[in-house]
Amino acid sequence: MILKKRFIFLTIVWILFSLQYFNAEARPTKKIKHKTLKECIIADTLEIYPTDKILDYKGSYTQYFDLLHTRLDLMPSFKEKTIKGLATLKLTPHFYAQSELTLDAVGMVFDSIFINFDNFNTPTKYSYNGRSLTIELPKSVSRKDTFEVKIQYIAHPYDVASSMKKDGQGAYFINSHQTNPYREMMFWTQGEPEAASFWFPTLDATNQRCSQELFVTIPDTLVSISNGKLIQEIIHDNGTKTDYWKQDLTHSPYLFALVIGPFKKYQDKWKNLEVAYYTLSEFHQNEGHVFERTPEMIAYFSSLFSYDFPWDKYAQVAVYDFISGAMENTSISVFHEGLMQKNKNITESNRWGNDLIIAHELVHQWFGDLVTCESWAELTLNESFANYGEFLWLEKWKGREDAEAHWYNCYKRYLYECKNFGIEPIVQNYYEEPKDVFNRHRYEKGGIVLHLLRKYIGDEAFFEGLKYYLNQFAFQSAEVSQLRTSFEKVTGQDLNWFFNQWYYSPGHPIMETQHQYDTTHHEVVLTFNQNQNKYYNSEIPIHKLLIDVDFIYADTIITHSVILNSKENQFRFFSERAPLAINYDSGKMQLWETNYSHSIEELKYIYQKSSKILDKIFVIDELTNRKEFEKAAQILIPGFDQQHWFVQDKIVDLFSSFIEKDKLDAIHILKKRLLSDIVLDRASAIQQLKNMGSSDYFELAKSYLVSDSSEYMKYVCLSIIKDSLGVAAYPYTRDLLQAENINLKMVIAQIFASNPHSEDFVYFEKLIFTMNRYYSKNIYSSFQKYLLQLDNSIFQKGMELLTNVIQNEYPNERVKYAQELIKNLSNIAVGKEGMTSAKKLILKNYQSKISSDN
């Protein structure tokens, strides 16, 4: 495990004493007399963190109470960006008698709090520090008692200090003042990991579960979506309505959700289950295409897990400015705006469209929602299964080879994180904030480890183990040890070694392999040496591994399985003749890094003889790393058309490195690839023709820009034209201004920045107001260049636009880069890059305006 070592031992006693005031679970003793939000927040500005390793341990939260039921009566105010609410919580002590109740409630103002011991007639005493609400109970209650607390409050998520928003702010109003002319008004929540308590008082912990009722009053022109079923819609005379959502099945508070907007509903179903997709009217006719395989996915996973979809309905909705890719709230998954589509063009940038993210969130309905990780340290029980669900869906939908291609991408992402950010156990009890554990170790590595377990115990036992786990711990929280015992119950095996090695220890094996043929004894000698202590850190243990090794002969392949269980292992196998090649880890799906000792000739035989795509990818990677491009051409070009697309793509990436005599064959392949029905084939072909300096690549780009129906292909072609013509590329943009592809829009913006016209300001305006926040930096860079080259009136309009963004947009990347743009402009001297004294004066005026408004 990786820990930050601290040595301030003299302060430990003082810190332990202080923690009673600042620990989230502690009971505050200082009461706040005034209910103003500002005072509540100031009272909790000091944060003290333990400095000792033991104190840094993060386990499950102590359950003083069990939350049984939550009823929320809510009235969001778009104008004020607040939520007026009445929370009615039913609770019982978990075991020990209690005389006070501490709830998580961040940035709230309370009007009144009542306990049901006196029928809500007398308000109870309470204290509040801006984060935790402590309520005095009228009498001591035991675990035999059940009581209700009613809390009248107003949540102010936007007024909470940024230091308290490390897990997000729970509730988000989008374009609430309608200052963005290109976006609809929306509201959505995001509770994971511990931000549900920003919009309702609760016990904000994964090991709490309750049933739920939610009444929300909103304008009758809007639609609400929440957990469970819509029981009733009550229309009022004042232009509002109240929607009543109810979920009887219990779930964790971080999975509570509320989404509001002018949505249209696309109705689908699986068996008798309502399956619905919500989107804005301009995307409505295409929303069925985006989510069209959802019923098939539900059927597949229900069968695979031997547990039918567990909730009352399944809704999916895409929203603006979502703070993550997607979120698996119980019975309602929320997605980023990239899934709002007028056509399928945007899905053309990858082979699998949106299906992976849709499958990921769907699998969470079982692994994460039905059975929930007991603490964030056990997040693998949520995210690793969802990640592996992507593999499982591809295996069903596209076939084993596509699933293995996805496995390879996950493996590479995990290794990148190891090499750049360090290693840690999958079960990680040492972190500062819950968000710290949401990384490649819990997602990609955890999914790979599940596949290793499946291979080790076999398919039947693996899925029988999942069935046992889901049935045993349904509607409960669980730990990885309980997942282990589930598989042990099914298989009869002790799997402690597997879980200790992969879940509770950091890293993975770093292996050196050698092989030789002993002509005297007619034996193949295999040597494996684990050297992981030379890498990352010294705490990576020796691993036990089950490895398949292929002996490749001219007429056959013989597979041997070996178990590696020590630092050095040697195996001898009888063989009448020397194999042409030794293929370690046949199929290349082991979680290790290996220094292979193959000759080029052996690599050739592995590529030619193995039918598994990751063996072929391994050969391509080895040839690339060794810069053996002439040999690569000889091995890889023959039979190119018979290879899987993932193998073809990797080969195409090498074409520009081929020597001249091999480039003619490569260009012939690329010209054929331009005729493919698959847009990614065409796009990679024309890009590689440019990279290789083919004489006709420019004319081809111009031709396909007009004739190809794919916006992704148009993006690639326009990029080539821009690189070739520079400012002269401007005329080629005129027929593309209504395109939806995000990459194409960015290239157009770059061309407009190089050849600026005042009439194109509106294009930048729309881009900035609608751009997915992850692309904002590049757009603002082009906008800065554009503004500096035009007159003062356009420059002033640009400052007005940036001011609007900074003052009214949610403070995400769009706001950050708008602020950076103004800062960059202020650093440009007069006479440089188009900066004038008049523009400096305009800039100064708007800087003052932004500063005073903030």
N, C-alpha and C positions, 0 to 999 in steps of 0.2 A: 504494500500500500504506500501511497505517496502522501506525506504529511509535511506541512510547513512547521519546522521546529522553532519553538520560541523559548526564550530563556529568562523571562521576567518572573522568576519564582517568588520574589519578595512581595509581589502584589496579589498573589493567589488568594490569600485569606480575605483581603479587602474586596476582591472581585466576588468571591463566594457570598460575602455578606450583601454586596450590592445587587446581586442577581435576583434577590427576592423582590426588588422593585421593578426590574426591567425584563425579567424572563416572561415570555408570552403566556406561560402557564401560571405565573405567580399571581397572587391576589393583591391588587393595589391597596395601599393603606391610606394614601393621601386622596381625599375627595376633592373634586373640582366643583366649586360652587356655581360657576356660571356655565351656561350651556352653549356659549358661542363657539363656533367651529375653530376659530383662530386660536382661542385659548386652549382648547382641547389638544390641538396639534402641538402647540408650543410645549405643553406639558410632557411631551414624549420625544424631544429632539435628541436626547443623549442616548447613544447605543453603546453598550458594553458587551464585548465578546470574550468568552473564556480564552485563556492563554495556555492552558495545559492540555496536553494531548487527550487525556481521559475526558476532560470537560468538553472537548470538541466533538465527542461521539454524538451522533444523531441517530436516535432510535425511534420507536413508535411513541406517539404522544400518550401520556398517562390519561386513562379514561376515568375521570371523576364522575362523569354523568354519561348516560346513553341518550342520544337524541332519537326520539321515536317518530315524531311527525313535525313537519314545518308547514304552516300556512302563511302565505305572503299576500297582502293586499297592497298593490303598488299603483302609484301614479307618477310616471316619469314626466319631467318637465324639460322639453327640448330647449326652451328659452333659457332656463336657468342652469341646465345641465346637472340637475339634481333628481333624486328619486324620493318621493314622499311615500312612506310605507308603514304598514302595521304588520309586525311579525308575531305570529303566535306559535310558540314552540312547546311541544310536549316532551317532557324528560323524566328520567328516573335515575337515581344514583346507581353507579355501576356496581359497587360493592359496599364501600364504607359510607357511613352516615355523613351528610353534608349540611352545613348551615349557610353557605353562600354559593352562588353560581357565577363563574367567570366565562364570559362569551367573547369571541373574536368579533370586533366591530370597528372598522377603520374609518376615520374621518366622518363621523356622524354627529348629529345634534338630536337630542332626545327630548320629546315633549312629556312623555309619561311612561311609566313601567308599572305593571300590575301583576300580582301573583294570584292564582285561582283559589288560594286558601280562603280568601274572603270575597269570592265571586267578583273579583276585579273592581271592587268598590273603593278600595284604599290603595293609593300608590305606595310602592315599596321604596326603600332607600337604595341608592346605588352610587357608585363612584366610577369615574371614567378618565382614562389617560390618553385618549386619542386613538388607542389601538385595542385595548381590552376594557370590557364593560363588566364590572363586578356588582352583582345584585345580592342584597341581603335577603335571605329567606325568612319568612315569619316564624318558622320553627325548624329545628333539625329534622331532616328527612332521611329515611332509610331506603334500602333497595326494594322494599315492599311498597313504597310510595310512588305514585305518579302524579305529576302536577304540570300545570301550564303557566307560561309567562307570556304576557302580552307587552310588546314594545312598540310605542309610537315614535317614529324617527324620521329624519331626513338625511339621506346619504349625499355627501358632497365629494364624489370621487375626483373631481378636477381640482379641488382645493387642497388636497393632501400633499404634504411635502414630498418631493421627489425621492428623498432618502428612504421613504416608507413604501415606495412603489417598485421594489426590486422584483416582486412577483407579478407586476402589472397593477392596474387600478380597478380591475373587476368589471367596470361598466363603461361603455364608450358611446358617446353621441357623435354621429357623423353628419356634417353639414347642417348642424342644428339651427343655425341662423340663415341658412340658405344663401350664404355668400359665395358658394361655388356654383356657378351657373350650369355646370356639366354633370352634376351628381345629385342623386336623390337623397332625401333626409332618411337617416337610419339610426337605429339603436341596437347594440348587441352586447352580450356579456361574455366574459372569459374568466372562469374561476381557477383554472389550473395554473400554478400549483396551489397557492393559498391566497387567492384574491376574491373568492366568493364573499368574504366578509367585508368587502368594500361596498356591496350593494344590499346585503341583509345581515343582521346579527346571527351568528351561528357558532357551532363548534367546528372550526375550519380545519378538519383533520381527515386523512384518508381512512382512518379506522372508525369513523362514525358513519352511520347509515340511517336513513329515515324515509318515510313516505312523504309525499309532497302535494300541496294544493297551491295554486297560484292564480290570483285574480288581478288582472291588469286593466286599467282604464286608460284608453288612448283615443286619439281622433278616429272617427268612424271611417275615414279614408284610408287608414293603415291596417295592416295585418300583423297579428302577433303569432309567434311560434314558441312553444315551450315543451317541457318534458311531458310525457304521457299523452292523454287524449284531451281534445277540446270538448268539454262537456256542455258548455252553454256560451252563447254570445248575446249579451244584453245591450240593446240599442237605447240610448238616452236621447232626450229632446234637445240637448245643448250641443249636438254635433259630435258627441263622444260615444264610446261603447265600452263595455267591460267584458273581457274574455275570461272564461273560467277553465283552467287547465288542471288536470288531476292525474297523479301517478300513485297508484296504490303500492307498487313494488318498491322496495327500499333501494336507495343509492346514496353515494357520498355527496356532501354539500358542494364539493368542487365541480360536480357534474350537473348542478342546477344550471339552467340556461333560459334566457329570454332574448328573442330577436324580434325587432319591430321595423317595419318598412312598408312601402307600397308594392308588396310582392303579389305575383300571380302564382297560383298553385297548379302544378302539373301532377295529375293523379295517376298512380300506378299501383300495383299490388303484388303480393306473393301469398299464395293460398288465400286466407281470409285476412291477412295483415295489410293494413294501409301502408303503402309506400308512396311518399310524396316528395316532389322537388319544387322548391320555391325560388323564384327569380324575378327580376324586374321585367316589365312588359316588353321592352325591346328585345329581350333574350328569350322570351317565353316559348316561342315556337321551336327553339333549338334545345331547350333544357332537357327534353327527353333523350336527345342524342348524347349529351354530356354524361348523364347518369343511366343510360339505357340498359346497362348490364347489371344494375343493382339487384333486381329480383333473382337473376341467375346466380349472383354472388351469394345472396342470402340462402338460396336453396343449397348451394355447394357447401358453404361453411356449416350450415345446420346439419347436413349429412356427415360431413367430415368430422365434426366435433361430437356427433351423436347427441346433439342438444339443440333443439329448435330455437330460432331467434327468440330471445327471452322477454322482449318488451312489447308494449301495447301498440306501437306504430314505429315506423322509421321515416324520419324526415331529413332532407339534406337541403342546405341553403348556402349560397355564396354571398358574402358581404364585402363592402368596401373597407379598405385599410385594416384588415384583420391582422393581428399582431403576430400570428404564426401561420404555418401552412394550412392547418386545419385543427379541429378539436372535436373529440368524440363524446360530447355531452350525451347523457343517456337518452336514447330514442331520437336525438336530433344532432346531427353532425353539421358543424359550421366550417365553411371553406373560404379560402382567400379568393379575391375577385378574379383571379385567372380562370376560374371555372365559369365565369359569366361569358358566354360565347354566342356570337351571332352565326357562327359557322364552325366548321371543324379545323380551320386553318391553324389555329394556335396549337392544336394537338400534334401537328405535323413535325414539331421540333424534337419529338422523341418517338420511339417505336411503339410505345404502349399508351400514348395519350394520357388521359386522367385516371386510368384504371388503378394504378398503384396507390395513389392517395385515397381514392374511394375505397379500395379494398382494405387499406391500412385502418381507416377510421371505422369501417364496418366490423373488422375483427375485434376492435376494442369493445364493441358492445358485449362480447363475451369476456375477453381478457382485459380487464380494466374497469368495466362497468358492472358486469355480473359478479365477477371476482375481482376485488380491488387490492392493490398493493397496500400492505399494512402501514408502511412508511415510505418516504421518498427514497430511502436507501434500497428498498426492494422494487424500485421502478421497473426493473427488468420484467416483472410479472405483467406489466402493462405494455411497455414499448417493444420489448424483444418479440413478443408474440405478434404484435401488429406488424412489425417489420417482417417477420417470417410469413405472415399472412400474405404479403406482397408476393413472395416466392411461391407460396402455395397456389395463389390465384393464377400466376403466370404458368405454372406447371399444368393447371387445368385448362386455361384459356388458350395459351399459345404453344404449350409443349415444354418438355424438359429442357431443351436447349436454350430457350428464352429465359427460363427460370435460372439456369446456370449462368447466363450472361448477367442477369441481375445480381446473382451471388457474387460474381467477380467485381462488379461495381461497388457493392457493399464492402467487400474485403479491402479494396483499394482505399475507400474512404476511411475505414477503420485504421489502416496502416498510416495514412496521412496524419490522422489525429495523434497516433502514438508518437510519430517522429517529430511533430511540431508542437504538441501540447502535453506530452507525457502519457503515462499509463496509470491505471488504477483498477481495482477489482470491479467486476460487474455489480456486485452488492457492495455499495460504497457508503459506509456510515460516517465518513469524515468529509464534511463539506461546510461551506459558510452559508450558502443560501440554497433552498430547494432547486432553483433553476440551474444550479451548477451540475446536477446529475443528469440533465437532459442533453446527452451528448452521444457520440458514436459508440461508446462502450455499451450503453443500454440499448441502443437501436441496432446498429449493424452487427457489432460483435455478438450481442445477445441472440440475434436471429441466426447467426452462423453457428453458435453453440447449440441452439435447438436442433439445427440440422445434423450436427455431429452426434447428438444424443439419438436422434431418429435413426441414423445410420448404425449406431452401435447396438441398439436394442431391437431394431427392425421396425418396419412400418406398422404392422399390426399392433405390436406392444406400445409403440409411441402414441398412436391415436387412441388406443384403449386407455392409456395413462392420462391423456387429456380429458377423455370422457369421465374418468374417475375423479380427476381434480375438479372439473366444473361441477359435477354433481355433489361432491363432498363439501365444497366451499362456496356454493352458489349463495348470493346475497350476503357474503361475508368478506372480510379482508383476510389476506393470506401472506405468508412469508415464503421465501424460496425453499426453506427446509420442508415446507408442506408440499410443494411441488415435487421435491425429491421423494418424500415418503409415498406420494401417489404413484410414481413410477416404480418404486420398490414394491408396493402392494401388488401391482399388476405383474411385474416380471419375476418377483421372488429374489431379485439380486440386491446386494448392497451397493448403492451408487454414491456413497459418501466420497469416494476418491474422485469421481467425475465432477461432482458439485464443488468439492473443495478446490480442485484444480482450476476449473473454469469460472466459477462464480465468486469464490472467496479469495482467490489469489490474483495478482495482476499479471498482465502480459500474456505471452504465448511463446512457444518454442522457437529458438533460432537454431537451425539444424545445418550441419555439414554432412554431405553424403559422398560416399565413394563406392565404387564397384570395380571388380576385376574378375577375370576368368582364370581359374587354376587349372592349367592344362594337364597337370600331373594327376589330380584327383577328379578331374571333370566336374568341377564345382564352380558355381557363381558365388562370389564372396561379396556380401553387402555390409557396409559399415555406416553406422549413424552416430553422430556425435552432437549432443546438445550443448550449445555455447551461449545461451541467453544471458549469462552473467556478464558478458562483454558488452551488452547493449542495454539501453534505457536505464535500468538501475539493477542493483544486485539482489533484489528481492523476488525475482521471477524464479519459481521453483522448477525442478525437473518435472517434465510432463509424462504422463502415460498416454500413448497414442496407438490407435489401431490403423495401420497403413496397408493399402493394397499396392503391390509392386508388380508391374507387367514385365515379363521377359518376352521381348519381341523377336520373333524369328521370321524368316522369309515366308514361311507357309502357315504360321500360327502365332497366337499370343497366349502365353500361359501366365495366369495371375496367381501370385502368392500373397497371403496375408500375414503380416508380422505385427507383434506387439512390442512397442518400445517402452521400457519402464525404468531405464537408468540413464545416466549421463552418456555412457558409451554402450552401444549394442552392435554385435556382429552376428550375421547369419550366413550359413553355407547351404546351398541348394544344389543337388545333383543335376547336371545337365550334360548330355552327350556332346553337345556342341556349344560354342560360344554364341550367346544372343547377339543379334545385330544392335540392339539397344536395350537399356534398362529404363523403364518409365516409372519413377517413384510417384507415389500418390496418384494412381491412375484416376483420371478425371479431375485432378487438381482442386479438390474441395476440402482440403485439410486446412486448419487454422494454424499456419506456421510460416516462417520465412526460412528459405533454404538456399544454401550455396551449392548448386548442382555442379557436377564434374563431367558433363556430357561433351563429347566432341561434336563438331559440326555434322559429321556423318550420322551420329546417333540422333541428333535433333531432326535430321531429314527423315529418318525411319520412324521416329515418333509421330511426326507430322503426317507422313503418308499412311501409316498403318493404324493409328488410333482413330476411332470413330467419335471420340468425345471432344467437344469444342474447346474446353478449357485446356486440354492437352495441346491443341493446336495454338491457342492463345499463348500458352507457355513458350512454345517454340518461337513464335513471333516476337515475344518480349525478350527472349534470350538473344535472338539474332539482332534485335534493335539495340539492346544494352551493349553488345559486343561490337556494334557498328559493322556487322558483316552483311552489308547491303547487296553486294554482288551475289553472295551465296543465298541471301534471302530471295532475290529475284529468281534464281534457279529453282529454289524449293517451292516458293509460294505462288508463282504465276501459273504453272501447269495445274489444271483442274480448278482454277479460280471460280468458275461458274457453278461448280458443284458444292461449294462451301456455304455454310450458314451465314446469314447476313452479318452477324457479329464478327465472324472471322474475316469476311470480305471487308468490312469497315476498317478493321485493324490493318489489313494489307494495304488498302487504299491510302491510309495515312503514311505509309512508307514510300509511296511512289516517287515523291519529289526528292527522295534521298538516293534513288537508283542511279547507277552510272548510265552514260548516254546510250550504250548499246542495248540496255534493257528498257529504256524509256519508251521506245516505239511499241513494245508489247503492252506496256502500261497504258499508253495513250489509246491504243486499240480497245482495251478493256473499258476505259473511261468513256469512250465514244458510244460503246454499246450500253453502258450504264445510263447515259443520257436518255435512252429510250425506255427506261424502267417505268413501271406504274407507281413505284414507290418514290415519293418526293425526296426523301433523304438520300436515296441513291443518286438521283439527278443532281441534287444540291452539292453533294460531296464530289461528284464527278466534275462539275464545272469549276468548283473551287480548286480541285487538284490540277485541272488543266491549266489554270492560271499559275498555280505554284510551280508547275513544271515548265512554264514558258511556252506552252503550245501556241503555234502561230495564229490559230483561229479562235482562241478563247474569248477575245473581246467581242468579236462578231457573234459568237454563240451567246454570250451574255446579253447582248442587245436583242437578239432574236427571242430568247426565252423570257426576257423581261416582258415582252408583249404577248407571246403566245402561250406561256404556261399559266394555268389557272391557279396555281398554288401561290399564296402570298409569301410562304416561306421561301420558295424558289425565287420569287421576285426580290425578296430581301437579299439573297445571296448574289443575284445578278446585279442589282443596283449597287451593292457594296463593291463589286468588281469594277463597275463603270465609274463609281466615285473615285476609287483608287487610281484608275487610269486617266480620268479627265480632270479631276479636281473641280474647280469652280464651274467648268463647262458641263458638269453633270446636271446642272439645274433643270434644263428642259425635260429631262427624263423623269422628273418627279410629278409632273402635272397631272397625270392620269392615276396617281396613286394616293391622293390626299384623303380618300375615304377608306383606305385600307385599315384593317383591324390588327394585323400582326404587329406585336410590340417591337420586334427587332427591325422591321421595315420602317416603323415610325421613327426609330432612333436614327437610322441612316438618313432619312429625309431631313431630320432636324440638323444633322451634321452638314448636309449639303446646303441647307438654308443659312447656316451660320457662316459658311465660306462664301456664299453669294447672296448677301442679305437684301431683302426687299421689304418695305414697310407693310405691304399687304399680307405678308406671312406671319405677322405678329399674332394673329388669331390662332394660327396653327400651334405656336408655342404656348399660348395661353391655355388652349384645350389640353395639350399634352401635360402641362404642369399640373393642371387641376384634376386630370384623370389618370396620370401615370401611376402604375404600380410602384410602391415606395422603393422597391429593390432596384429599380431602374432610374431613380431620380437623379443620382449624381451625374450620369452622362448627359441627361437632358439639361440640367442646369449649366453644365460646362459649355454646351452648345449655345445656350441662351445668353450666357455672359459674352461670348464672342460676337453673337448677333447684335446685342444691344450696343456694344462699343463702336460698331461700324455705321450706325444709323444716327439720325438727327436727334436733337434734344427732346422733341415731342414723343418719339418712340422710347427714348431712354426713360422719360418720366412715366410713361405708361408701364414700362417694365418695373419701375420702382413701386408703382401702385399695386401691380400684380404680386410682387414679392411681399409687400406689406400685408396684403390680404391673406396670403398663405401663412405668414408668420403669426398673424393675429387670430386667425380663425380655423386653420386646419389643426387636426390632432398632432401633437408634437412628436412626429415620427421622423423618418428620413427626409420626407419632403420639406418639413420645416427646418431640419438641421442643415440641409444643403442650401436652402434659401438664405439662411443666416450666413453660411459660409460664402455664398456668392457675394453678398453685400460686403462682407469682410474683405474678400479678394479685391473687389472694386475699389475699396478704400485704400488698398495698398498699392494701387497702380498710379504712378506719377503722371502728372499732366504732360501730354505729348507722347505718351507711350500707349501702344495698342489701341489708339483711337480715343483715349481719355482727354477731355477738354476741361477748361475751367468751369464752363457752364454746367457740364455734367457733374463735376465735383460738387458744385453748389446744390444741385438737385439731390445728389446722393446724401449730402450732409443734412438737408431738410428732412429726408425720409428716415435717416438714422435717428435723428432727434425725435421724430414722431413715434417710431417703434420703441425707443427707449422710454419715452414718457408714458406710452400706453401700457407698457409692461410694468 
